[in-house]
């Protein structure tokens, strides 16, 4: 499945919804989309519920985002991580480093501006 992402600003956080395969071919776009949507001036939620595949390069982007959030005193959460995301985080032994939350409520997203990245 082809990678896609959409960023939404909801109150004091950015929600980056990602979908599809996050692999060697897509990790650069994932990193770029994340950088474009979030400059660490607020908290970040990455909605991983529609990620169908995650490899080590995608994991690298998640870890980099977590480090960046920590450096700037911000929080990062993974919303409804899919089975492929959970599996890779478990295999890497770092799942406990990420805050996991339930699905992102779409009602709040409609009130704020959306933009595809």
Secondary structure, DSSP 8 states (H G I E B T S, - for coil): ---EEEEEEETTEEEEEEEEEESTTTHHHHHHHHHHH--SSSEEEEEEEEEEEE-HHHHHHHHHHHHHHHHTT--EEEES--HHHHHHHHHHT-GGGSEEE----HHHHHHS-EEE-
